[in-house]
Amino acid sequence: MNKLITKIFLGVFTVFLITGTAFAANSTSIRLQQPDSPTNNSQFNITFVVLDTNASQPVSVQCYKKGPTDAGYVAFGSVINLTNGGNTDNCQVDGIMNQGSGTYNFEAIATGSTTPTSNVVSVNFNNSEGPGAPENYNKTKPDNCTYKITFKTANDSGKTVKVSLYRSSDTAFNVDSGHQVNSINIGSDTDSSMTDNISPNCDTNYYYAIRAFDIYGNGSDVRGDSNTTTTTVNTTTTTSTEQGAIPVAGQGGSVLGEKTGTATEAAKEVLGETKAIETVALPNSASSATSWIMSHKKISLLILIIIAGTAFSLYRRFQKRVK
């Protein structure tokens, strides 16, 4: 009986080692960050994070896109080589949003210990004609320190979703974020107003302009004071959705190595401040199985107890069937 139990035990433990080795080999992970969407911007970066539990393994990434008229995913950009074990970088989108308005899907394939495909991120793109310009523009000064701008949004079949207000003490100014003083979410064919408190500069004469935007960030023509000269500056939407971090064993949230530049800042957005999930790293080769067991004695003992209990239970069932 003891010999039979020993054989069963050794067989199950061997299967555990082989399975553990195969599982550990599947150790490369990649995740893309969701870029701004919807948008009218055709040039942007898609940040990705790649991790490989085999720290000595070189890792590379190829980016892919699928446009509105593409039958399948098409590679773009050159292969991106990362440091051993993985790191963060960007798929640079530039000149590939060339199929007009629509949904563009993006993914990336990492090549390391394995070749996983990332999550898919989608961008709703439209850089066509924007909404109609606001109508019935009027400026009043209800009190010494307040300007009030009234208007009506265009009847443009729902294209208008926002109107922004711009101000300057000069009659010539740029309609851009540096001169924006107010903004409201609003639909088409709607009367509305915005106020601007100019305190403590109550004695200064200010000049105003308004501009409507659609969901993609496309802007309308500008309406404003008749004695002003304005120059429009294109703007893009800023809505984004963050993806969760890739869990890594024992990293305490510090998933990636040191890397300077904007890629590092973007990676922080992907990884966030959430503590990493504690996991147990399995051996990645048969030769390292013994060293792994010795360095994880408590876990190995628990596994052995479970295996021994299973083997004994199987043996008891076998005995009952024989009898």
C-alpha positions as CSV (number, residue, x, y, z in Angstrom):
1,M,0.0,0.0,0.0
2,N,2.8,2.4,0.9
3,K,4.5,1.8,-2.5
4,L,1.2,2.5,-4.3
5,I,0.6,5.8,-2.4
6,T,4.2,6.8,-3.1
7,K,3.8,6.2,-6.9
8,I,0.5,8.1,-7.0
9,F,2.1,10.9,-5.0
10,L,5.1,11.2,-7.3
11,G,3.0,11.0,-10.4
12,V,0.7,13.9,-9.2
13,F,3.7,16.0,-8.1
14,T,5.4,15.5,-11.4
15,V,2.2,16.7,-13.2
16,F,2.2,19.7,-10.9
17,L,5.8,20.6,-11.8
18,I,5.1,20.2,-15.5
19,T,1.9,22.2,-15.4
20,G,3.5,24.9,-13.2
21,T,6.4,25.2,-15.7
22,A,4.1,25.5,-18.7
23,F,1.9,28.1,-16.8
24,A,4.9,30.2,-15.8
25,A,6.1,30.3,-19.3
26,N,3.0,32.1,-20.3
27,S,4.3,35.2,-18.5
28,T,4.0,38.2,-20.9
29,S,1.2,40.7,-20.6
30,I,0.3,43.9,-22.4
31,R,-2.4,46.5,-21.9
32,L,-3.3,49.6,-23.9
33,Q,-4.6,52.9,-22.4
34,Q,-7.8,54.2,-23.8
35,P,-7.1,57.4,-25.8
36,D,-9.4,60.4,-26.1
37,S,-12.7,59.5,-27.8
38,P,-14.7,60.9,-29.5
39,T,-12.2,63.2,-31.1
40,N,-11.3,65.2,-34.2
41,N,-7.5,64.7,-33.6
42,S,-5.8,62.5,-36.0
43,Q,-2.4,62.6,-34.3
44,F,-2.1,61.1,-30.8
45,N,-0.2,58.5,-28.8
46,I,-1.7,55.3,-27.3
47,T,0.3,54.4,-24.2
48,F,0.9,50.7,-23.5
49,V,2.4,48.8,-20.6
50,V,4.2,45.4,-21.2
51,L,5.4,43.1,-18.4
52,D,7.3,39.8,-18.7
53,T,7.9,37.8,-15.5
54,N,11.2,36.6,-17.1
55,A,13.3,39.6,-16.4
56,S,16.0,38.5,-18.8
57,Q,13.7,38.2,-21.8
58,P,13.8,40.9,-24.5
59,V,10.4,42.3,-25.3
60,S,9.1,44.0,-28.4
61,V,5.7,45.4,-29.5
62,Q,4.0,45.9,-32.9
63,C,1.0,48.2,-33.1
64,Y,-2.1,47.5,-35.2
65,K,-5.2,49.4,-36.4
66,K,-8.5,48.6,-38.0
67,G,-10.2,51.5,-39.7
68,P,-13.8,51.8,-40.9
69,T,-12.9,50.2,-44.3
70,D,-10.2,47.7,-43.2
71,A,-11.1,44.0,-43.5
72,G,-8.7,43.2,-40.6
73,Y,-6.0,44.6,-38.4
74,V,-3.1,46.3,-40.2
75,A,0.3,46.9,-38.6
76,F,1.5,50.5,-38.4
77,G,4.8,52.0,-37.2
78,S,8.0,50.1,-36.7
79,V,8.6,47.4,-34.1
80,I,9.1,48.9,-30.7
81,N,11.9,47.3,-28.7
82,L,11.7,47.5,-24.9
83,T,14.0,46.7,-22.1
84,N,14.2,43.1,-20.8
85,G,11.2,42.3,-18.7
86,G,9.0,44.9,-20.4
87,N,8.3,48.6,-19.9
88,T,6.0,51.4,-21.2
89,D,6.0,53.2,-24.5
90,N,3.5,54.5,-27.1
91,C,1.9,53.5,-30.4
92,Q,2.2,56.8,-32.3
93,V,-0.9,57.4,-34.4
94,D,0.0,59.9,-37.2
95,G,-1.2,59.8,-40.8
96,I,-3.2,56.5,-40.4
97,M,-6.7,58.0,-39.7
98,N,-7.1,58.3,-43.4
99,Q,-10.4,56.6,-44.0
100,G,-12.6,59.4,-43.0
101,S,-15.0,59.6,-40.1
102,G,-15.8,56.5,-38.2
103,T,-14.6,54.1,-35.5
104,Y,-10.9,53.1,-35.5
105,N,-9.9,50.1,-33.4
106,F,-6.3,49.6,-32.1
107,E,-4.5,46.7,-30.5
108,A,-0.9,45.6,-30.1
109,I,1.0,42.3,-29.9
110,A,3.9,41.9,-27.5
111,T,6.7,39.4,-28.2
112,G,8.5,38.1,-25.1
113,S,8.3,34.8,-23.3
114,T,5.0,34.5,-25.2
115,T,3.2,36.7,-27.8
116,P,-0.1,38.0,-26.2
117,T,-2.5,40.4,-27.9
118,S,-3.5,43.4,-26.0
119,N,-7.0,44.7,-25.2
120,V,-8.7,46.6,-28.0
121,V,-9.3,50.4,-27.7
122,S,-11.6,52.2,-30.0
123,V,-11.6,55.8,-31.1
124,N,-14.6,57.5,-32.6
125,F,-13.1,60.0,-35.1
126,N,-14.7,62.9,-37.0
127,N,-12.9,66.0,-38.3
128,S,-15.6,67.1,-40.7
129,E,-17.6,70.3,-40.6
130,G,-18.5,71.3,-37.1
131,P,-21.8,72.7,-35.7
132,G,-23.6,75.8,-36.7
133,A,-22.4,79.1,-35.3
134,P,-24.4,80.6,-32.4
135,E,-27.0,83.3,-33.3
136,N,-28.4,86.4,-31.8
137,Y,-25.2,87.3,-30.0
138,N,-25.6,90.2,-27.5
139,K,-23.4,91.7,-24.8
140,T,-24.6,93.7,-21.8
141,K,-23.2,94.9,-18.5
142,P,-25.8,94.4,-15.8
143,D,-23.4,95.9,-13.2
144,N,-20.0,97.5,-13.0
145,C,-18.2,94.2,-12.5
146,T,-20.3,91.8,-14.6
147,Y,-20.6,91.2,-18.4
148,K,-23.5,89.1,-19.7
149,I,-23.5,87.4,-23.1
150,T,-26.8,86.1,-24.5
151,F,-27.2,83.9,-27.6
152,K,-29.1,81.1,-29.3
153,T,-27.4,78.0,-30.5
154,A,-27.9,77.0,-34.2
155,N,-30.6,74.7,-35.4
156,D,-28.1,72.1,-36.6
157,S,-29.8,68.8,-35.9
158,G,-28.1,68.1,-32.6
159,K,-24.5,68.8,-33.6
160,T,-24.0,71.5,-30.9
161,V,-23.2,70.1,-27.5
162,K,-21.2,72.9,-25.9
163,V,-20.6,76.7,-26.2
164,S,-17.4,78.4,-24.9
165,L,-16.9,82.0,-24.0
166,Y,-13.6,83.9,-24.7
167,R,-12.4,87.3,-23.4
168,S,-9.6,89.8,-23.9
169,S,-8.9,93.4,-23.1
170,D,-7.6,93.7,-26.7
171,T,-9.8,93.9,-29.7
172,A,-7.6,91.3,-31.5
173,F,-7.2,88.0,-29.7
174,N,-7.0,84.3,-30.2
175,V,-10.0,82.1,-29.5
176,D,-8.2,79.5,-27.5
177,S,-7.9,77.9,-24.0
178,G,-5.8,80.9,-22.8
179,H,-8.7,83.3,-23.4
180,Q,-11.6,81.0,-22.4
181,V,-13.5,82.2,-19.3
182,N,-16.6,80.1,-19.3
183,S,-18.3,77.1,-21.0
184,I,-21.7,75.4,-20.9
185,N,-23.0,72.1,-22.1
186,I,-26.0,72.9,-24.3
187,G,-28.0,71.5,-27.3
188,S,-29.1,72.9,-30.6
189,D,-31.7,75.6,-31.1
190,T,-31.6,76.8,-27.5
191,D,-31.6,80.3,-26.0
192,S,-29.0,80.7,-23.3
193,S,-26.5,83.1,-21.6
194,M,-23.2,83.2,-19.8
195,T,-21.9,85.8,-17.3
196,D,-18.3,86.9,-16.5
197,N,-17.4,88.6,-13.3
198,I,-14.3,90.8,-14.0
199,S,-13.6,91.9,-10.4
200,P,-11.2,93.4,-9.4
201,N,-10.7,94.8,-12.9
202,C,-14.1,96.4,-13.0
203,D,-12.9,99.5,-14.9
204,T,-11.3,97.5,-17.7
205,N,-13.1,97.2,-21.0
206,Y,-13.3,93.6,-22.2
207,Y,-14.2,92.1,-25.6
208,Y,-15.9,88.7,-26.0
209,A,-16.5,85.9,-28.5
210,I,-18.4,82.6,-28.4
211,R,-17.9,79.4,-30.3
212,A,-20.0,76.2,-30.4
213,F,-18.5,72.6,-30.4
214,D,-19.7,69.1,-31.3
215,I,-18.9,65.9,-29.5
216,Y,-15.7,65.5,-31.5
217,G,-14.3,68.9,-30.6
218,N,-15.0,70.4,-34.0
219,G,-15.7,74.1,-33.6
220,S,-18.1,76.4,-35.4
221,D,-17.5,79.9,-36.8
222,V,-17.0,82.5,-34.1
223,R,-19.5,85.1,-33.0
224,G,-18.6,88.1,-30.9
225,D,-18.2,91.9,-30.5
226,S,-18.4,93.6,-33.9
227,N,-15.3,95.7,-33.2
228,T,-13.0,92.6,-32.6
229,T,-10.7,90.6,-34.7
230,T,-10.4,86.9,-33.6
231,T,-8.2,84.1,-34.7
232,T,-9.5,80.5,-34.0
233,V,-7.2,77.9,-32.7
234,N,-8.2,74.3,-33.2
235,T,-9.1,72.3,-30.0
236,T,-9.5,68.7,-29.3
237,T,-11.6,66.7,-26.9
238,T,-10.1,65.6,-23.6
239,T,-12.3,62.8,-22.4
240,S,-10.4,59.6,-21.7
241,T,-10.9,56.2,-19.9
242,E,-8.1,54.6,-18.0
243,Q,-7.5,50.9,-18.0
244,G,-6.4,48.9,-14.9
245,A,-2.8,47.9,-14.2
246,I,-1.4,44.5,-15.0
247,P,-1.0,42.6,-11.7
248,V,2.7,41.8,-10.9
249,A,3.9,39.7,-8.0
250,G,5.6,41.5,-5.1
251,Q,6.1,44.8,-6.9
252,G,4.1,47.0,-4.5
253,G,2.8,49.1,-7.3
254,S,6.3,49.9,-8.8
255,V,5.7,47.9,-11.9
256,L,8.1,49.4,-14.4
257,G,11.7,50.4,-14.4
258,E,13.0,53.9,-14.5
259,K,12.2,55.7,-17.7
260,T,12.2,59.5,-18.3
261,G,9.9,61.5,-20.6
262,T,6.2,61.6,-21.3
263,A,5.9,57.8,-21.5
264,T,6.6,57.5,-17.8
265,E,3.9,60.1,-16.9
266,A,1.4,58.3,-19.2
267,A,2.3,54.9,-17.6
268,K,1.5,56.4,-14.1
269,E,-2.0,57.1,-15.4
270,V,-2.4,53.5,-16.6
271,L,-1.0,52.0,-13.4
272,G,-2.6,54.4,-11.0
273,E,-2.1,54.3,-7.2
274,T,-3.7,50.9,-6.7
275,K,-1.5,48.4,-4.8
276,A,-0.4,45.5,-7.0
277,I,-2.2,42.2,-6.5
278,E,0.0,39.7,-4.6
279,T,0.6,36.5,-6.7
280,V,2.9,33.6,-6.5
281,A,5.4,33.3,-9.3
282,L,5.7,29.8,-10.6
283,P,9.0,28.4,-11.9
284,N,9.7,29.1,-15.5
285,S,11.8,26.1,-16.2
286,A,12.1,22.6,-14.9
287,S,15.6,23.2,-13.7
288,S,14.4,26.0,-11.4
289,A,11.6,23.9,-9.9
290,T,13.7,22.7,-7.0
291,S,15.0,26.2,-6.1
292,W,11.4,27.5,-6.2
293,I,10.2,24.9,-3.8
294,M,13.1,25.6,-1.4
295,S,12.3,29.3,-1.5
296,H,8.6,28.8,-1.0
297,K,8.7,26.1,1.7
298,K,5.3,26.9,3.3
299,I,3.5,27.0,0.0
300,S,5.3,23.8,-1.2
301,L,4.3,22.1,2.0
302,L,0.7,23.0,1.6
303,I,0.7,21.8,-2.0
304,L,2.3,18.5,-0.9
305,I,-0.4,18.0,1.8
306,I,-3.1,18.7,-0.7
307,I,-1.5,16.2,-3.2
308,A,-1.0,13.6,-0.5
309,G,-4.6,13.9,0.7
310,T,-5.8,13.6,-2.9
311,A,-3.6,10.5,-3.5
312,F,-4.8,8.9,-0.3
313,S,-8.4,9.5,-1.1
314,L,-7.9,8.0,-4.6
315,Y,-6.3,5.0,-3.0
316,R,-9.2,4.5,-0.6
317,R,-11.7,4.6,-3.5
318,F,-9.5,2.1,-5.4
319,Q,-9.5,-0.3,-2.4
320,K,-13.3,-0.2,-2.1
321,R,-13.8,-0.9,-5.8
322,V,-11.4,-3.9,-5.5
323,K,-13.2,-5.3,-2.5
